[in-house]
Amino acid sequence: MKITANQITVARILALPFPAWALIARPEQPWMWVAFVGGVVVGATDFVDGWLARRQGPTVLGSLLDPVADKLFIAMLLLPLVAYGECPGWAAGALFVRELLITSLRTSMAVRKQALKTSQLGKLKTVVQMGGIAAFYLALFVKPVEWMPLVQLACAVTMVIGAAGVAIKRRGLPPAWLLGGAVLWMAIALASFWLEPLEAAFWIFMVMVALTWVSGADYLWGAGRRILASGLRVQDVTRVLWSLAHGVALLPILDEHPALVVPVMVSLCAELSYGGVDNAVAAEQARFARSSVLPSTVVAAAVGVCGWFGLVDAPTLWWMAWGLAGISLATFGVAVVRERAVFFAPDRAIAA
């Protein structure tokens, strides 16, 4: 049976809840190692489905699934760390408001039949985010803690060897994202010899946030100028507000309300998936997806405000968060059903 890139990507998405559950439940140590290995395998399949897509030819469905899978990986493994106070809520908010803003602007540009090139920094950003979460995972769960720098160093050496292998095969430098990822993880490994594990993890997150915004700065500036020059539409504004409601208002409240991690995670994953549908529909049909983001935007802002200012008690806030999760899932579901012809019609391969 022929295995397709899309099948690999779907398997990657379906496998994500296991390492996410491990980070939330914190079971016995052997299960944490199983979850870590599972997370590494899930992350590695990003390269496998990319290789298959290049061989088999990209599809519209693949253009939706692959970037969404990358974002879900980060969301499902990062938010539990925020809930445990091991990652600042503002850092997670900064990461995802950037992702949602770029998603919104990419849709608005595609609707106008315009596009901006993305740089190698975008791929490097994804590698650093995945590697940073893996490094943090190790910092938390390697026992005894004295072994942690050696384990980090082993991971860094493995990546350096991989980059060297690619360089030899290409007879030149490896891709910038692979070279940068190898150098960064080596720096993390060396720093872990002098810093406490959680202190090293803090600096990992600082690098992740900085690189996330640096990699998106050109796109934000260029796309923003073009969209303003061509005239704002209501959908442009609502999608920017959608980005801010989830990234700025909602995610940082996990610092004070860690019990909301599961509904907030469900909501964020559904919204990231909706953003992928919106991008793909805009690229194919030069229009916005037929599903409104206003309900989830309003409720996300309400949950965030209530959480920030203590306007409701904890049980009410918990139910509000689950209500938001339901609205987000419904928004995504409506978009998939109404736009199914874009993704599931026969012969929907993208011309090379």
Secondary structure, 3 states (H helix, E strand, C coil): CCCCHHHHHHHHHHHCHHHHHHHHHCCCHHHHHHHHHHHHHHHHHHHHHHHHHHHHCCEHHHHHHHHHHHHHHHHHHHHHHHHCCCCCHHHHHHHHHHHHHHHHHHHHHHHCCCCCCCCHHHHHHHHHHHHHHHHHHHHHHCCCHHHHHHHHHHHHHHHHHHHHHHHHHHCCCCCHHHHHHHHHHHHHHHHCCCCCHHHHHHHHHHHHHHHHHHHHHHHHHHHHHHHHHHCCCHHHHHHHHHHHHHHHHHHHHHHCCHHHHHHHHHHHHHHHHHHHHHHHHHHHHCCCCCCCCHHHHHHHHHHHHHHHHCCCCHHHHHHHHHHHHHHHHHHHHHHHHHCHHHHHCCCCECCC
